């Protein structure tokens, strides 16, 4: 069972960037981070897969933006209904 890392995302990112730039060996970086080499390389793979998704294009960002806009419209509509019900109840 995995335990949650005590390192922040920024700290993990810095260790991965050092690994990718080959400033030090993976063993040295893992030792300094207090994790196994396997964990360090898993972070690297996750980092790179996230980067690949970012380079894939703006399609996913456009879908998220459309979904956010749709949810904002639904929220505005519900706010209006709640406002109308509040006015009716006060009368």
Secondary structure, 3 states (H helix, E strand, C coil): CCCCCCCCHHHHHHHHHHHHHCCCCHHHHHHHHCCCHHHHHHHHHHHHHHHHHHHCCCHHHHHHHHHHHHHHHHHHHHHHHHHHHHHHHHC
